[in-house]
Amino acid sequence: MSDAAAILKGLTDKARQAARVLARADEATRNLALNAAAQALRANSAAIVAANEQDLAGLSADRTAAFRDRLTLTPGRVEAMAKGLEDVAKLPDPLGRILAEWERPNGLLFRRVAVPLGVIGMIYESRPNVGADAAALCIKSGNAVILRGGGESLNSARAIHAAMVEGLTAAGLDPACVQILPSADRTLVGALLQAAEGVDLIIPRGGKTLVERVQREARVPVLAHADGLNHTYVHASADPEMARRVLLDAKMRRTGICGATETLLIDRAIAPSLLPHIVDDLAAKGCTFRADETARSIVSTLPPASAADFDTEWLDSILSIAVVDGVEEALDHIARHGSAHTEAIIAEDPEIAAAFMNGTDSAVVLWNASTQFCDGGEFGFGAEIGIATGRMHARGPVGLEQLTCYRYEVLGNGQVRG
Amino acid sequence: MSDAAAILKGLTDKARQAARVLARADEATRNLALNAAAQALRANSAAIVAANEQDLAGLSADRTAAFRDRLTLTPGRVEAMAKGLEDVAKLPDPLGRILAEWERPNGLLFRRVAVPLGVIGMIYESRPNVGADAAALCIKSGNAVILRGGGESLNSARAIHAAMVEGLTAAGLDPACVQILPSADRTLVGALLQAAEGVDLIIPRGGKTLVERVQREARVPVLAHADGLNHTYVHASADPEMARRVLLDAKMRRTGICGATETLLIDRAIAPSLLPHIVDDLAAKGCTFRADETARSIVSTLPPASAADFDTEWLDSILSIAVVDGVEEALDHIARHGSAHTEAIIAEDPEIAAAFMNGTDSAVVLWNASTQFCDGGEFGFGAEIGIATGRMHARGPVGLEQLTCYRYEVLGNGQVRG
């Protein structure tokens, strides 16, 4: 066993033991840990900001202002983190829910009961608050977590972790419920990804490079999405005003989030009357375009799309545009170019909407609403730890419920199978 | 790309396309395919048995009688396969179920809807009927499947596959919904396990060697269990007659199935009066024992257990026995030695039973019933494709519902996130 694997084994053994106790802790105890950790964040706010200043001072000069901003903690941001923990404490308990219950003719009573997943590895990048948010969701859902933040934020991560440990200790829980990797050594990340015995799930949260590395290297199951190449399809039956309003939000509300629309598919029948308005609306907000030939024959000022453009997640003020002949062609386009994340249809015809929703292979599909609603908060989950596009377990926003699995409880009075 | 990978890519591309159409096929069409395949099995019964005879003739002489029996198809077994397909057709449709539904204050209506997983790789060993059963469950649940049976049963597998194709064709579905690997070449299995782009889930069904190889090599998610090292814990409050009756079934009904009890944990308080009877009951059926020192101080004829015995899945008429001091010690033993498959408690005290059920980390936990109930049929699932002990997605018996995941459908009237 390599040094890194041995270090990981030490962490995961402790995590497994802590998780076993945490899984049985009642809701009040788990909430106490969260509320006490929130108090500890507030009490140690100055120390956390000072640790963060160390991280900022160590940043290489070529880091962008945006990166520096994501890394920065202020007293206000520490307070927001503390408030976030208290908000998670207020969410309904995801454990012990009876997901299904039935009786068999032999009198056996079957129950499917929500239980924690076990030990979660959380790998994230520059924003230090992600560590606190993830730890809160894991504690509430009865899971132990091993956190690995960005190498640039190690001091911040340690200071935040210390507050989580204070909270756990105040509630009489094992501090090993929340652990951080002891150094920024990248071989430890590799060992975490390989620790199939000790870790039940890896959640990477960050850019595409990070997520793809994790998906490639992990032997542990991964809950993630690499791309959000989302489409909004405007059907011929669409209400034109609604289509314009929704498109503007779907593309431009925030262009850098994974729920942003990247490609507009618009029906040939409605494009001549509607597309010029959509283009004007978006251009007025600074959007640029990559359009197929049919779209360019309608709005001649649109620049041409290359073949690769329809496979590109822009995360920017750029919209790919293709004209299609009806819902089947739209679905074909999405099957070829989509990333199974989020799609929307704008249509008044309910049969068309149903055909579209039933024909997509994506985690989230919206009818007459903006793709930017793909977000745990907007779903009413209270908080999310990420968004998943895999087919196993959870898809779409991952909240507390999705951090549980189930066991079967079978209640008898001496039944034998005979 | 290796030759094997290229062959696999051809199969998975076809499977993906077929799955997309199958996912949208209505229930009547999927049932028609199953019923027509059942008819095709019956119509081709003689040809299937003849193909099976070729397989049997090719068997090396050192194969056991049990292996030969598992491989053998008779007209009766073909009829049973056909009946199995018809039974699956009668099960409720697992697709389109609304798993959850809620409305947000902005008027958006959220629905979590059951959809197929996509493309499934099924790897099994000698029993050829597993291919038909798995294909039936996959068709009904809208999944395409690529089958890989044992190398010894290739002719049988091809003959059964031909009947599945007849059924699919009769229903107007793509025959690529059910494919088999074109040869027994083991590099094709390796390529299947690596095909993370083309396959959504691998289900291995067979011995521990097969399952462990799959779990080790697969880059695709795996739904499986390697071990069923199951415990029955007899608490001091147990009804002694019930304990005897249940133990006899749990250990001896069928010793070779994964739901058999392998270890008896019995409370110190009840062991002196009860253990001798349990041992007598089981010994009368041919069971032998490996007992810890305390158990041997009560029943002196019991042979001693080695340290490894409590980590051994016997799959035979052998029972490990340990005496424990209460439920916590029983849970500790299970946490150290169990395989997260199935555990049972025999107890009259409901608080103790709840503590046991809540304290186990296993997929299935029974109160006052035999561990041999861990079976999709006994759960009322109608059929099962396997039993899973992982923490992701499905645990316990895997039936039709567990071959689905979900998507979110979000219904609006022009909402933007703003």
Contacts between the chains, C-beta under 8 A, distances in Angstrom:
chain1	res1	chain2	res2	distance
A	20	B	335	6.4
A	20	B	361	6.9
A	23	B	361	7.7
A	24	B	358	5.8
A	24	B	359	6.0
A	102	B	380	6.6
A	104	B	378	7.3
A	104	B	379	7.8
A	104	B	380	5.5
A	108	B	369	6.0
A	108	B	373	6.6
A	108	B	378	7.8
A	110	B	379	6.2
A	110	B	380	7.4
A	117	B	391	4.9
A	117	B	392	7.5
A	118	B	361	7.5
A	118	B	391	5.4
A	200	B	391	4.4
A	200	B	392	7.5
A	201	B	391	7.0
A	201	B	392	6.8
A	221	B	221	6.3
A	221	B	390	7.6
A	221	B	391	8.0
A	221	B	392	4.9
A	239	B	414	7.1
A	242	B	413	7.8
A	242	B	414	4.0
A	245	B	414	6.2
A	245	B	416	5.9
A	246	B	414	6.1
A	246	B	415	7.8
A	246	B	416	5.8
A	248	B	416	7.4
A	249	B	416	3.5
A	249	B	417	5.7
A	249	B	418	6.4
A	250	B	416	7.7
A	253	B	416	7.3
A	253	B	417	5.5
A	253	B	418	6.9
A	335	B	20	6.4
A	357	B	409	5.1
A	358	B	24	5.8
A	359	B	24	5.9
A	360	B	407	7.4
A	361	B	20	6.9
A	361	B	23	7.7
A	361	B	115	8.0
A	361	B	118	7.5
A	362	B	407	6.5
A	363	B	407	5.8
A	363	B	408	6.6
A	364	B	407	6.7
A	364	B	408	4.5
A	364	B	410	6.6
A	365	B	407	6.2
A	365	B	408	7.2
A	365	B	409	5.7
A	365	B	410	7.1
A	366	B	409	7.8
A	366	B	410	4.2
A	366	B	411	7.8
A	366	B	412	6.4
A	367	B	409	7.3
A	367	B	410	6.9
A	367	B	411	5.0
A	367	B	412	6.3
A	368	B	411	7.3
A	368	B	412	4.4
A	368	B	413	5.5
A	368	B	414	5.5
A	368	B	415	7.5
A	369	B	108	6.0
A	369	B	410	5.9
A	369	B	411	7.8
A	369	B	412	3.1
A	369	B	413	8.0
A	369	B	414	7.1
A	369	B	415	4.4
A	369	B	416	7.6
A	370	B	415	6.6
A	370	B	416	4.8
A	370	B	417	5.3
A	372	B	416	7.7
A	372	B	417	4.3
A	373	B	108	6.6
A	373	B	410	6.3
A	373	B	412	8.0
A	373	B	415	7.0
A	373	B	417	5.7
A	375	B	417	8.0
A	378	B	104	7.3
A	378	B	108	7.8
A	378	B	417	6.8
A	379	B	104	7.7
A	379	B	110	6.2
A	379	B	408	7.5
A	380	B	102	6.6
A	380	B	104	5.5
A	380	B	110	7.4
A	390	B	221	7.6
A	391	B	117	4.9
A	391	B	118	5.5
A	391	B	200	4.4
A	391	B	201	7.0
A	391	B	221	7.9
A	391	B	405	5.2
A	392	B	117	7.5
A	392	B	200	7.5
A	392	B	201	6.8
A	392	B	221	4.9
A	392	B	392	5.4
A	392	B	393	4.5
A	392	B	405	6.8
A	393	B	392	4.5
A	393	B	393	4.2
A	393	B	405	7.6
A	395	B	405	6.0
A	395	B	406	6.3
A	395	B	407	6.4
A	395	B	408	7.5
A	396	B	407	7.4
A	396	B	408	4.9
A	405	B	391	5.2
A	405	B	392	6.8
A	405	B	393	7.6
A	405	B	395	6.0
A	406	B	395	6.2
A	407	B	360	7.4
A	407	B	362	6.5
A	407	B	363	5.8
A	407	B	364	6.8
A	407	B	365	6.2
A	407	B	395	6.4
A	407	B	396	7.4
A	408	B	363	6.6
A	408	B	364	4.5
A	408	B	365	7.2
A	408	B	379	7.5
A	408	B	395	7.5
A	408	B	396	4.9
A	409	B	357	5.1
A	409	B	365	5.7
A	409	B	366	7.8
A	409	B	367	7.3
A	410	B	364	6.6
A	410	B	365	7.2
A	410	B	366	4.2
A	410	B	367	6.9
A	410	B	369	5.9
A	410	B	373	6.3
A	411	B	366	7.8
A	411	B	367	5.0
A	411	B	368	7.3
A	411	B	369	7.8
A	412	B	366	6.4
A	412	B	367	6.2
A	412	B	368	4.4
A	412	B	369	3.1
A	412	B	373	7.9
A	413	B	242	7.8
A	413	B	368	5.5
A	413	B	369	8.0
A	414	B	239	7.1
A	414	B	242	4.0
A	414	B	245	6.2
A	414	B	246	6.1
A	414	B	368	5.4
A	414	B	369	7.1
A	415	B	246	7.8
A	415	B	368	7.5
A	415	B	369	4.4
A	415	B	370	6.7
A	415	B	373	7.0
A	416	B	245	5.9
A	416	B	246	5.8
A	416	B	248	7.4
A	416	B	249	3.5
A	416	B	250	7.7
A	416	B	253	7.3
A	416	B	369	7.6
A	416	B	370	4.7
A	416	B	372	7.7
A	417	B	249	5.7
A	417	B	253	5.5
A	417	B	370	5.3
A	417	B	372	4.3
A	417	B	373	5.7
A	417	B	375	8.0
A	417	B	378	6.8
A	418	B	249	6.4
A	418	B	253	6.9
